[in-house]
Amino acid sequence: MPKDGILSCLGGGALYLLGWFCDRLVVAIRGKVFSETPINCELSGLQGVVVEQREEQYFLKRIKDDEWMKDYKFTPSTTKEVPWYLDDGTFRVNVVGARRAGGFEYPAENAVFEGSKRSWPQIETLAFLKNLPLITKGKKDHKILGVKRIERVLPVGTSLSVVGEAVKDGNGTISIREPYRRPFYVSPKTIDQLTEESRMWARLLYVASFGFIVYGGVQIAKHSI
């Protein structure tokens, strides 16, 4: 038996299995975000299920005797998340570990600047801070301009698609979580948009596997004849 024919058939079979792996979804659902205990957001007034907050402190630091440069530093962000679920109008599914999923994003973001009137009274808005010259004059070692507070939210009522592994607990409650070595998506995109890339790769692998199997079959047939 010709080795190239056998190897080609085996390679075609492997590509077919890989294509099937890419084409197989664990479970997919699209619905709206809800929670029994939503978070009341401080800056936006929205109700959210995942809220990230961070701060940026702006200040002027001396670079020469009579020159100052605008600078800032970040503080570590904090994230709050409450149990939440998707409801498609017929049933609801809990979502677990969404922040680790591909495509996860915060649809709403708000920021406010709290100026330090003590050291720079006219700093009150983000627009003023953005237009502040990089270099200015001063007499102290540093000037605190203020703090920019940023809040990012996954609000209640947001439409999302989730692709992952479905599990059921002892009470019959269904949850979707990250599967083992399988795609996990939480995204505002539609299910078709999320799975299009996987389906495209599956089609290419199916075609390639067909080509390898046909070539291998021809080589084996030639040897037999």
Helices and strands as residue ranges (DSSP letters): H 3-23, E 27-34, E 39-40, E 47-64, E 67-74, E 78-81, E 85-87, E 92-95, G 98-100, E 108-115, H 126-130, E 135-136, E 142-155, E 159-168, E 174-177, E 185-187, H 191-224
